[in-house]
Amino acid sequence: MPTLAIFGSTGSIGCQALEFVRVSDVDYDVRVLTAWTNVEALASQAEEFQPEVVVLGTMDAARRYRMRRQGGTERVLVGDEGLEEAAAWPGLDTVLSAVVGAAGLRLTLCAARLGRRVALANKESLVVAGDIVTAAAAASGAEIIPVDSEHSAIFQCLAGASTREVDRLVLTASGGPFLGRTREELAYVGVDDAMDHPNWTMGAKITVDSATLMNKGLEVIEAHWLFGIAPERIQVVVHPQSIVHSMVEFVDGSTLAQLGPPDMRLPIQYALDYPVRNGSSWPRMDWTQRHSLSFQSPDVRTFPCLRLAYAALETGPSATAVLNAANEVAVEAFLDGRMAFNAIPDVNERILDRMGGDEAHSLEDRLQLDEEARLRTKELIGKAGN
Ligand code: MG
């Protein structure tokens, strides 16, 4: 029976992964489940899946969990150390890394160092430390299988191909809720407008990142590390229907694409079942219906975050960490109503200009730089607000 660890099991990706495990043709043994503080949800998942270990984010949450699961035989671990201990838990075949933030990066790295297959949904792993994580995976022989729909599409199109056969990767972007608007028209948009994503239902942070195109910028950075393709050979095209999840153009001029309804359960299943494809009951495309698929260039004047991501990637992995940190703080300020939508790219650009040249090679130094970028961004936003 293949064994699974699901890190971030009460989040959106984690819940969909368990939804898949419930109906999967393969009988998966779920050994690890983790949550930050959602004790109720984790306890009911543990009751259903009987893991060997669970991890909670805080001591208080762990205490409440023990009270709630008095008959449970699972070990209860806490915090970053608990996550690393669970990532090293004996007998795990696949680790789904779907914890948000730096904690997810640490456990991804731990699993990669141990040579485990990592189904990767945590963005920070490659945006903050793509160089460190891919070097660790290369040294141990760990496979990193992307869960994000775009990277899963590219991974599927690349099956069996070598890097030198690839001319370029084409990442598709829905364009978000503000597709077709000008920068001037976005001056007064509010949180509700940005949250109104046409195709995908996601968390608040990633929905705003889709509206600014920063999400696509972060995906370009991830694609670079996942597939070893130079930034200038990674192209973003806007495809509002979100049916073509991404494409690979090969050196002979042939393009392969992966298509499907916008539903995360398919790429999750692909990553967990890899390298085999098994049956599923997820929604399918009905090709007898009339569909139009359209493609256009992204508007980087209105959505400068995409340009900034390329600039940071050209500079190096410390710069992408800085950009990511600045963006998280800026998006939080926008969501709190403290900052205008168009200020997000402006703040990101100023922090990248100031700190993009700073280099941090080790994981600890990189996380320190991340922390400092957050502080400097908060200062900048605070000053502007006064
Ligand atoms: Mg995506």
Residues whose N, C-alpha, C, O or C-beta is under 5 A from the ligand:
A	BS01	MG	D148 S149 E150
